[in-house]
Amino acid sequence: MPTLTLAISEDLKSTMDSLPEINWSEIAREAISNRAAEFLLFRSIVAKSKLSKKDALKLGSKVNEGLYKRYKKAFERLK
């Protein structure tokens, strides 16, 4: 099986060391596998899309604006 090496912060390393019962290699394998599956699904959906890149960016911008307004309103109610 191939090996992957990655860099992590000292804080994260300390946290991981404090939890020796967790198989961190398995966690990383699962996370990478899940992310790859999500990306492949996304790519298959995008391949079938009839939206241009410009249209998709415009739509994404509208969604972001709507979410911003929604969460801003919710945050203001918490004050």
LOBALUM-78628 format. One record per residue: residue in three letters; x, y, z of N, C-alpha, C in turn; chain. Coordinates in nm, 2 decimals, decimal comma. Example, Ala and Ser with C-alpha at 12.3 -4.5 7.8 and 13.67 -1.06 7.14 Angstrom:
2
node type ALA&n.xx 1,32&n.yy -0,57&n.zz 0,78&ca.xx 1,23&ca.yy -0,45&ca.zz 0,78&c.xx 1,32&c.yy -0,33&c.zz 0,78&mol A
node type SER&n.xx 1,28&n.yy -0,22&n.zz 0,71&ca.xx 1,37&ca.yy -0,11&ca.zz 0,71&c.xx 1,29&c.yy 0,00&c.zz 0,79&mol A
//
This chain:
79
node type MET&n.xx 0,09&n.yy -0,12&n.zz 0,00&ca.xx 0,00&ca.yy 0,00&ca.zz 0,00&c.xx 0,09&c.yy 0,12&c.zz 0,00&mol A
node type PRO&n.xx 0,06&n.yy 0,22&n.zz -0,08&ca.xx 0,14&ca.yy 0,35&ca.zz -0,09&c.xx 0,13&c.yy 0,42&c.zz 0,05&mol A
node type THR&n.xx 0,22&n.yy 0,51&n.zz 0,07&ca.xx 0,23&ca.yy 0,59&ca.zz 0,19&c.xx 0,21&c.yy 0,73&c.zz 0,16&mol A
node type LEU&n.xx 0,14&n.yy 0,81&n.zz 0,24&ca.xx 0,12&ca.yy 0,95&ca.zz 0,23&c.xx 0,17&c.yy 1,02&c.zz 0,35&mol A
node type THR&n.xx 0,25&n.yy 1,12&n.zz 0,34&ca.xx 0,30&ca.yy 1,20&ca.zz 0,45&c.xx 0,25&c.yy 1,34&c.zz 0,44&mol A
node type LEU&n.xx 0,20&n.yy 1,39&n.zz 0,55&ca.xx 0,15&ca.yy 1,53&ca.zz 0,55&c.xx 0,20&c.yy 1,61&c.zz 0,67&mol A
node type ALA&n.xx 0,20&n.yy 1,74&n.zz 0,66&ca.xx 0,24&ca.yy 1,82&ca.zz 0,77&c.xx 0,12&c.yy 1,87&c.zz 0,84&mol A
node type ILE&n.xx 0,13&n.yy 1,87&n.zz 0,97&ca.xx 0,02&ca.yy 1,92&ca.zz 1,06&c.xx 0,09&c.yy 2,02&c.zz 1,16&mol A
node type SER&n.xx 0,00&n.yy 2,10&n.zz 1,22&ca.xx 0,05&ca.yy 2,20&ca.zz 1,32&c.xx 0,09&c.yy 2,13&c.zz 1,45&mol A
node type GLU&n.xx 0,17&n.yy 2,19&n.zz 1,53&ca.xx 0,21&ca.yy 2,14&ca.zz 1,66&c.xx 0,09&c.yy 2,12&c.zz 1,75&mol A
node type ASP&n.xx 0,00&n.yy 2,21&n.zz 1,74&ca.xx -0,13&ca.yy 2,20&ca.zz 1,82&c.xx -0,21&c.yy 2,08&c.zz 1,79&mol A
node type LEU&n.xx -0,22&n.yy 2,06&n.zz 1,66&ca.xx -0,30&ca.yy 1,94&ca.zz 1,61&c.xx -0,23&c.yy 1,81&c.zz 1,65&mol A
node type LYS&n.xx -0,10&n.yy 1,81&n.zz 1,64&ca.xx -0,02&ca.yy 1,69&ca.zz 1,68&c.xx -0,04&c.yy 1,66&c.zz 1,83&mol A
node type SER&n.xx -0,03&n.yy 1,77&n.zz 1,91&ca.xx -0,06&ca.yy 1,75&ca.zz 2,06&c.xx -0,19&c.yy 1,69&c.zz 2,09&mol A
node type THR&n.xx -0,29&n.yy 1,74&n.zz 2,02&ca.xx -0,43&ca.yy 1,69&ca.zz 2,03&c.xx -0,44&c.yy 1,55&c.zz 1,99&mol A
node type MET&n.xx -0,38&n.yy 1,51&n.zz 1,88&ca.xx -0,38&ca.yy 1,37&ca.zz 1,84&c.xx -0,31&c.yy 1,28&c.zz 1,93&mol A
node type ASP&n.xx -0,19&n.yy 1,33&n.zz 1,99&ca.xx -0,12&ca.yy 1,25&ca.zz 2,08&c.xx -0,20&c.yy 1,23&c.zz 2,21&mol A
node type SER&n.xx -0,29&n.yy 1,32&n.zz 2,25&ca.xx -0,37&ca.yy 1,31&ca.zz 2,37&c.xx -0,48&c.yy 1,21&c.zz 2,35&mol A
node type LEU&n.xx -0,50&n.yy 1,16&n.zz 2,23&ca.xx -0,61&ca.yy 1,07&ca.zz 2,19&c.xx -0,55&c.yy 0,94&c.zz 2,13&mol A
node type PRO&n.xx -0,47&n.yy 0,87&n.zz 2,20&ca.xx -0,40&ca.yy 0,75&ca.zz 2,14&c.xx -0,50&c.yy 0,64&c.zz 2,10&mol A
node type GLU&n.xx -0,62&n.yy 0,64&n.zz 2,15&ca.xx -0,71&ca.yy 0,53&ca.zz 2,11&c.xx -0,77&c.yy 0,55&c.zz 1,97&mol A
node type ILE&n.xx -0,75&n.yy 0,66&n.zz 1,91&ca.xx -0,80&ca.yy 0,69&ca.zz 1,78&c.xx -0,70&c.yy 0,64&c.zz 1,67&mol A
node type ASN&n.xx -0,74&n.yy 0,57&n.zz 1,57&ca.xx -0,66&ca.yy 0,53&ca.zz 1,46&c.xx -0,66&c.yy 0,64&c.zz 1,36&mol A
node type TRP&n.xx -0,56&n.yy 0,73&n.zz 1,37&ca.xx -0,56&ca.yy 0,85&ca.zz 1,29&c.xx -0,54&c.yy 0,82&c.zz 1,14&mol A
node type SER&n.xx -0,47&n.yy 0,71&n.zz 1,11&ca.xx -0,45&ca.yy 0,67&ca.zz 0,97&c.xx -0,58&c.yy 0,64&c.zz 0,91&mol A
node type GLU&n.xx -0,66&n.yy 0,56&n.zz 0,98&ca.xx -0,80&ca.yy 0,52&ca.zz 0,93&c.xx -0,88&c.yy 0,65&c.zz 0,91&mol A
node type ILE&n.xx -0,88&n.yy 0,74&n.zz 1,01&ca.xx -0,96&ca.yy 0,87&ca.zz 1,00&c.xx -0,92&c.yy 0,94&c.zz 0,87&mol A
node type ALA&n.xx -0,79&n.yy 0,95&n.zz 0,85&ca.xx -0,74&ca.yy 1,02&ca.zz 0,73&c.xx -0,78&c.yy 0,95&c.zz 0,60&mol A
node type ARG&n.xx -0,77&n.yy 0,81&n.zz 0,60&ca.xx -0,81&ca.yy 0,74&ca.zz 0,48&c.xx -0,96&c.yy 0,76&c.zz 0,45&mol A
node type GLU&n.xx -1,04&n.yy 0,75&n.zz 0,55&ca.xx -1,19&ca.yy 0,77&ca.zz 0,53&c.xx -1,22&c.yy 0,92&c.zz 0,49&mol A
node type ALA&n.xx -1,15&n.yy 1,02&n.zz 0,54&ca.xx -1,17&ca.yy 1,15&ca.zz 0,50&c.xx -1,13&c.yy 1,18&c.zz 0,36&mol A
node type ILE&n.xx -1,02&n.yy 1,12&n.zz 0,32&ca.xx -0,97&ca.yy 1,14&ca.zz 0,18&c.xx -1,06&c.yy 1,07&c.zz 0,09&mol A
node type SER&n.xx -1,11&n.yy 0,95&n.zz 0,12&ca.xx -1,20&ca.yy 0,87&ca.zz 0,04&c.xx -1,33&c.yy 0,94&c.zz 0,02&mol A
node type ASN&n.xx -1,38&n.yy 0,99&n.zz 0,13&ca.xx -1,51&ca.yy 1,06&ca.zz 0,13&c.xx -1,50&c.yy 1,19&c.zz 0,04&mol A
node type ARG&n.xx -1,39&n.yy 1,26&n.zz 0,06&ca.xx -1,38&ca.yy 1,39&ca.zz -0,02&c.xx -1,36&c.yy 1,36&c.zz -0,17&mol A
node type ALA&n.xx -1,29&n.yy 1,25&n.zz -0,20&ca.xx -1,27&ca.yy 1,21&ca.zz -0,34&c.xx -1,40&c.yy 1,17&c.zz -0,40&mol A
node type ALA&n.xx -1,48&n.yy 1,10&n.zz -0,33&ca.xx -1,62&ca.yy 1,05&ca.zz -0,38&c.xx -1,70&c.yy 1,18&c.zz -0,40&mol A
node type GLU&n.xx -1,70&n.yy 1,27&n.zz -0,31&ca.xx -1,78&ca.yy 1,40&ca.zz -0,33&c.xx -1,74&c.yy 1,47&c.zz -0,45&mol A
node type PHE&n.xx -1,61&n.yy 1,48&n.zz -0,47&ca.xx -1,55&ca.yy 1,55&ca.zz -0,59&c.xx -1,59&c.yy 1,48&c.zz -0,72&mol A
node type LEU&n.xx -1,58&n.yy 1,35&n.zz -0,72&ca.xx -1,62&ca.yy 1,27&ca.zz -0,84&c.xx -1,77&c.yy 1,29&c.zz -0,87&mol A
node type LEU&n.xx -1,85&n.yy 1,29&n.zz -0,77&ca.xx -2,00&ca.yy 1,31&ca.zz -0,79&c.xx -2,02&c.yy 1,46&c.zz -0,84&mol A
node type PHE&n.xx -1,95&n.yy 1,55&n.zz -0,78&ca.xx -1,96&ca.yy 1,69&ca.zz -0,82&c.xx -1,92&c.yy 1,70&c.zz -0,97&mol A
node type ARG&n.xx -1,81&n.yy 1,64&n.zz -1,01&ca.xx -1,76&ca.yy 1,65&ca.zz -1,14&c.xx -1,86&c.yy 1,58&c.zz -1,24&mol A
node type SER&n.xx -1,92&n.yy 1,47&n.zz -1,20&ca.xx -2,02&ca.yy 1,41&ca.zz -1,29&c.xx -2,14&c.yy 1,50&c.zz -1,31&mol A
node type ILE&n.xx -2,18&n.yy 1,57&n.zz -1,20&ca.xx -2,30&ca.yy 1,66&ca.zz -1,21&c.xx -2,26&c.yy 1,78&c.zz -1,30&mol A
node type VAL&n.xx -2,15&n.yy 1,84&n.zz -1,28&ca.xx -2,10&ca.yy 1,95&ca.zz -1,36&c.xx -2,09&c.yy 1,92&c.zz -1,51&mol A
node type ALA&n.xx -2,04&n.yy 1,80&n.zz -1,54&ca.xx -2,02&ca.yy 1,76&ca.zz -1,68&c.xx -2,15&c.yy 1,76&c.zz -1,75&mol A
node type LYS&n.xx -2,27&n.yy 1,74&n.zz -1,68&ca.xx -2,40&ca.yy 1,74&ca.zz -1,75&c.xx -2,46&c.yy 1,87&c.zz -1,75&mol A
node type SER&n.xx -2,40&n.yy 1,97&n.zz -1,68&ca.xx -2,46&ca.yy 2,10&ca.zz -1,67&c.xx -2,46&c.yy 2,18&c.zz -1,80&mol A
node type LYS&n.xx -2,57&n.yy 2,25&n.zz -1,82&ca.xx -2,57&ca.yy 2,34&ca.zz -1,94&c.xx -2,54&c.yy 2,48&c.zz -1,91&mol A
node type LEU&n.xx -2,51&n.yy 2,51&n.zz -1,78&ca.xx -2,47&ca.yy 2,65&ca.zz -1,74&c.xx -2,33&c.yy 2,68&c.zz -1,79&mol A
node type SER&n.xx -2,31&n.yy 2,80&n.zz -1,83&ca.xx -2,17&ca.yy 2,84&ca.zz -1,86&c.xx -2,10&c.yy 2,87&c.zz -1,73&mol A
node type LYS&n.xx -1,97&n.yy 2,89&n.zz -1,73&ca.xx -1,90&ca.yy 2,92&ca.zz -1,61&c.xx -1,95&c.yy 3,05&c.zz -1,55&mol A
node type LYS&n.xx -1,97&n.yy 3,15&n.zz -1,64&ca.xx -2,02&ca.yy 3,28&ca.zz -1,60&c.xx -2,16&c.yy 3,27&c.zz -1,53&mol A
node type ASP&n.xx -2,25&n.yy 3,19&n.zz -1,59&ca.xx -2,38&ca.yy 3,17&ca.zz -1,53&c.xx -2,37&c.yy 3,11&c.zz -1,39&mol A
node type ALA&n.xx -2,28&n.yy 3,01&n.zz -1,38&ca.xx -2,26&ca.yy 2,94&ca.zz -1,25&c.xx -2,21&c.yy 3,03&c.zz -1,15&mol A
node type LEU&n.xx -2,11&n.yy 3,11&n.zz -1,18&ca.xx -2,06&ca.yy 3,21&ca.zz -1,09&c.xx -2,16&c.yy 3,31&c.zz -1,04&mol A
node type LYS&n.xx -2,24&n.yy 3,36&n.zz -1,14&ca.xx -2,35&ca.yy 3,45&ca.zz -1,11&c.xx -2,45&c.yy 3,39&c.zz -1,01&mol A
node type LEU&n.xx -2,49&n.yy 3,27&n.zz -1,04&ca.xx -2,58&ca.yy 3,19&ca.zz -0,95&c.xx -2,53&c.yy 3,17&c.zz -0,81&mol A
node type GLY&n.xx -2,40&n.yy 3,13&n.zz -0,81&ca.xx -2,33&ca.yy 3,11&ca.zz -0,68&c.xx -2,33&c.yy 3,24&c.zz -0,60&mol A
node type SER&n.xx -2,30&n.yy 3,35&n.zz -0,67&ca.xx -2,30&ca.yy 3,48&ca.zz -0,60&c.xx -2,43&c.yy 3,52&c.zz -0,54&mol A
node type LYS&n.xx -2,54&n.yy 3,49&n.zz -0,61&ca.xx -2,67&ca.yy 3,52&ca.zz -0,56&c.xx -2,70&c.yy 3,43&c.zz -0,44&mol A
node type VAL&n.xx -2,66&n.yy 3,30&n.zz -0,44&ca.xx -2,68&ca.yy 3,21&ca.zz -0,33&c.xx -2,60&c.yy 3,26&c.zz -0,21&mol A
node type ASN&n.xx -2,48&n.yy 3,30&n.zz -0,23&ca.xx -2,40&ca.yy 3,36&ca.zz -0,12&c.xx -2,46&c.yy 3,48&c.zz -0,06&mol A
node type GLU&n.xx -2,51&n.yy 3,57&n.zz -0,14&ca.xx -2,57&ca.yy 3,69&ca.zz -0,10&c.xx -2,70&c.yy 3,66&c.zz -0,01&mol A
node type GLY&n.xx -2,78&n.yy 3,56&n.zz -0,06&ca.xx -2,90&ca.yy 3,52&ca.zz 0,02&c.xx -2,86&c.yy 3,46&c.zz 0,15&mol A
node type LEU&n.xx -2,76&n.yy 3,38&n.zz 0,15&ca.xx -2,72&ca.yy 3,32&ca.zz 0,28&c.xx -2,66&c.yy 3,42&c.zz 0,37&mol A
node type TYR&n.xx -2,59&n.yy 3,52&n.zz 0,32&ca.xx -2,53&ca.yy 3,62&ca.zz 0,40&c.xx -2,64&c.yy 3,70&c.zz 0,47&mol A
node type LYS&n.xx -2,75&n.yy 3,74&n.zz 0,40&ca.xx -2,86&ca.yy 3,81&ca.zz 0,45&c.xx -2,93&c.yy 3,73&c.zz 0,56&mol A
node type ARG&n.xx -2,95&n.yy 3,60&n.zz 0,53&ca.xx -3,02&ca.yy 3,51&ca.zz 0,62&c.xx -2,95&c.yy 3,50&c.zz 0,75&mol A
node type TYR&n.xx -2,82&n.yy 3,47&n.zz 0,75&ca.xx -2,74&ca.yy 3,46&ca.zz 0,87&c.xx -2,72&c.yy 3,59&c.zz 0,94&mol A
node type LYS&n.xx -2,71&n.yy 3,70&n.zz 0,87&ca.xx -2,69&ca.yy 3,83&ca.zz 0,93&c.xx -2,82&c.yy 3,86&c.zz 1,01&mol A
node type LYS&n.xx -2,94&n.yy 3,83&n.zz 0,96&ca.xx -3,06&ca.yy 3,86&ca.zz 1,02&c.xx -3,07&c.yy 3,77&c.zz 1,15&mol A
node type ALA&n.xx -3,03&n.yy 3,64&n.zz 1,14&ca.xx -3,04&ca.yy 3,55&ca.zz 1,25&c.xx -2,94&c.yy 3,59&c.zz 1,36&mol A
node type PHE&n.xx -2,83&n.yy 3,64&n.zz 1,32&ca.xx -2,73&ca.yy 3,69&ca.zz 1,42&c.xx -2,78&c.yy 3,81&c.zz 1,49&mol A
node type GLU&n.xx -2,84&n.yy 3,90&n.zz 1,42&ca.xx -2,89&ca.yy 4,02&ca.zz 1,48&c.xx -3,00&c.yy 3,99&c.zz 1,58&mol A
node type ARG&n.xx -3,08&n.yy 3,88&n.zz 1,56&ca.xx -3,18&ca.yy 3,84&ca.zz 1,65&c.xx -3,12&c.yy 3,79&c.zz 1,78&mol A
node type LEU&n.xx -3,00&n.yy 3,74&n.zz 1,78&ca.xx -2,94&ca.yy 3,68&ca.zz 1,89&c.xx -2,88&c.yy 3,79&c.zz 1,99&mol A
node type LYS&n.xx -2,86&n.yy 3,91&n.zz 1,93&ca.xx -2,80&ca.yy 4,02&ca.zz 2,01&c.xx -2,89&c.yy 4,06&c.zz 2,12&mol A
//
